[in-house]
Amino acid sequence: MLRPKIVFDTQVISNANSGAISATDWDNVSKYISRKCRYQISVNTLYELLSSLANGDEGHFLTNQGRIRLLCAPAGREFLPLVGDFVRRKVFGFPARRPDFRSGWLQIWAEVVLAAKTKADLQNGKVVLRKAGHSGRSYGIDLQLLVRQIAEGKESHAQRLEKLRQGELLSSTSTTWSTAVLGLIGVPANDANRAKLLEALDAAHKYDESLYDMAKNHNYDFSQHDTDWIDSQQMYYLADPSVLFVTCDSNIAFRVRGSTQRSRILNFPELIVRATSVNG
């Protein structure tokens, strides 16, 4: 039996860093992951935490950096690629289109962030990695580029929902949804691929359907729910049948109710129960 792969959403990391999740519970979960699971880091979660760091001032740099340190703390971590490349490889066996987002590069990103002494050093490329192969080199990250990329994704998502609300777009069907996703990830849109995609992305499809339904409600404020786009993206990792997605947001499980993948979305207390039963 394959070891389950644990993927955390951003709220889990934020709650663990703030103390809303106790140090004891986090320690139990970390031990459980190292003994019984494989730990995988969603690029969406990393991006959200980097965005918070980018938007925060220098005075909050260490706090924001601490959340990324916590994200990377469990042993044996592996960074997951962009969801499009993940689905291309996992579902269709196609190569990645964005090798700059492969696990090794994301690992370097995280190391650079954690080695930075100030936000200014990180932004200005003045971070030194004290490890073999990196002597005499300095690194940085264009934080504002990351912020813009996330903002553009959220804005595009909100615009689509608004057009659905206004009747400018026809309501999505399983055929139109799967065809659109296949187009985005560069996979031929034929009946066989649509069927394969819908099976692999059942939770993502159900999640998007729930958002389309909410778009019809004129009281639903897209700007107040801009993280819905990130949550929708997270569902794509469930294309791997060994992935367990762990969240503190009960809305996610509610929105994918009826999905064949619903049982692989855990709230954090459920993971604690698993961890304590094994660790005990």
N, C-alpha and C positions, 0 to 999 in steps of 0.2 A: 504494500500500500504506500502510495506516495505521501511524503510529508506535506501537510498543509502549508501554504505560503501565506504569510500574514502581511496585509497592506493596511496602513493606517491613513485615516483622513486627517486633515489639518487640525480639526477641533480636538482630537485625541491628544495630539502633541501639545497644543496650547493649554489644555486642561492639566496635563501632566506637569508642564512647566510652571503653571500658576499655582499648583497645589490643589486644584479642584479634584484631581486624581491623586490619591495619597502616594507618598514615596514607597510605602509597603506594597500597595497594589501594583505600582509600576515595576517594582523589583520582582514581584512574583510573576508578572506577565513576561518580563525580560528573560527570566530564568526558563520559563516554559517555552518561549520561542527558541532559545538557544539549544534546549534539549530535544524538543519534539517537532519543531517547525523549521521553516526557512523564512528569513526576513527579507521582504522586498519593499523598496521605497518608490512610491509613485512620483513621477516627475511633476504631476499636478500639485501634490502636497509640497514638494520642494519649491516649486514656483511660487505658491501662495506665501510660504514663509519668507522667501527671498523678496517678494513684493512688500511684505510688511516691514522687512529690514530696510528696503529702499525708501519707503514712505516715512519711516521713522527718523527722528533727528539723531544727532550724534550722542545725545544723552541717553537714548534708549538703545544704542547699538548693542551693548553687551547683553541686554535682556532679549532682544530679537535674535542675536547670535546664539544665545543659550537654547532657544527653541530648535534651531537647526542642529545644535550639538546633541540635543535629546533625540531628535529624529534619527540621527546617525549612531546612537549609542548601542542598540541591540547588536549582538555579535552576528557575523556572517552576512552582513547586508549586501544586497544587490540592487542597483538602481534600475528601474524599469524605463523603457524608452517612451517617446511620444505615443499616444494611444493608437494613432494610425499605423505606425510601424509595428506596434505590438500585435495588432489584429492581422496585418499583412503576413507577419511571420507565423504567429500562433495558429491562425485559422486557415490561411491559404499557402503557407510555406514560401512566401515571396520575400526577397531581401528588403532591408530597410532602405528608405529613401533619404533619411537624415542621419548619416553615420556620426555627425557631430553631437548627437544626443544618445550615443551608445553608453552603456554602463560605465566603461572606463573613463570617459570624458566627464560624466556627471559626478563620478567619484572625485575627480580632480577639482571640479567646481566646489564641491562640499569642503574639500581639504583647504582650498584657497579661502573660502569664507571663514572657516574655523581658525585659520592661521592669522587672519587679519587682526590688527590691534585697534584699528579705527575704521569707521565707515569711509572716511576720506581716502585712507590707504587702499581700501578695496576698490573704490570707484576710480582711483587714479593709477591703478596698476602698480602699486608699491608693496605687494605682499610677497614675502619670500617663503618658499617651502623648504624646510630643512629635512630633505630626504634624498636618497641616492638618485642621480639623474637629473636633478633640478638645480644644481649648484650654479651660482652666477646669474640666475634668471629670476625675474619678478613677474607677478601675475595680478590681474584684476578682473572685475566683472562689470559690464555695462548695465548697472542696475536699472537705469531708466528705460533701457530697451526692453528688459523683462517686464517692467510695469506696463509699457505700451502694448506689448504682445498680449498680456492678460486682459488689459482694458479693451483691446480690439476684439478679442474673442467674446467677451461678455457683451459688448455693444452689438456685435453681429447677431448674437443669440437673441438679445432683447428686440432688435429690429425685426427679426423674423417672427417672433411672437406677436409683436405689435401689428404686423401685416396680416397675420392670421386673425387677430382680433378685429381688424378693420375690414376683413373680407377680401383683402387684396391677394391673398394666397388661399388655395384650396386646402382643406384639412388634410393632414397627412394620413396615408394608408400604409400598411406594411410594405406594399410594393414601392410606393414613392419614397418612403423612409429608407429602405434598404438600398434602393437605387442611388439615392443621394449620398449615403455613406460610402458605398462602393466607389462612386465617383471621386469623393474626397480622398480616399486612400489609394486610388489608382489601381483598382481591381475591376476587370470586365464585368459589366452589369448584365448577367444572363440569369436564367431561372435557377440553375444549379447554385450559382454563387449567392443569389438572393436567399435561397433556402438555407444555405450553410451559414450565412451571416446572421439571419434572424434567429437561428438556433443558438449560435455562439453569443449573440448580444441581446438575449431576451430581456434582461434587466434594464439595459440601456434603452431599448425600445419602449418598454413599459414606463420608464422614467420620463422619457420625452413625451409619450402620450399623455401622461398626467400634467406635464407643463403646458401642452397644447390645450388641454381642457381648462386649466387655470387661466390661460390667455383670454378665454371667452368671458371671464369675469372682469368687468370694468373696474372693480375695486382692487384688483391685483396690481400692485405697483412694482414694475420690473426693477426699478432702481433699488428697491428695498430687498430684493431677492437675487442680487447679481451673482451670488455664489452658486445658484442653481446650475449654471453652466459648468462650473468646475465639478460639481457632484455628478452631473450627467456624464462628464468625461471619465470620472473614476469608475463608472459602471462597466466601461469597456474592458477593464482588466479581468472581469469575471469570465471573459472568453477562455481563460485558462481554468479548467475545472478544478484545479487544486488551490485556487486563490480564495482566501477568506478576507473580505473587506470589513474592517473594524471601524466603527464610527460612534460618535456621541450624539448624533442627530437622528432622532426617531422618525423624522419626516422622510428620510431616504427609504427606509424599509416600508413605510406606509405607501409611498408612491410606486413601489414595485410589487405591491401585494398581488398575488396571483402569478408572479413570475416563477418559472422553473428554477431560477437562481436565487430566490428569496432566502433560502436557508443558509446561503453563504454570505449573507450580510449580517454581521453580529454587532450588537451594541457592546460597549466596553465592559459593562458588568457581566455579560455572558462570557466574555473572554476571561475575566477574573475567575469565574466559576470553573472553567476548564483548567486554568492554570493552577488554582489551589488544589483541585482534585488530583492533579498529576504531581505537583510539587510536594503535596502533603504525603 
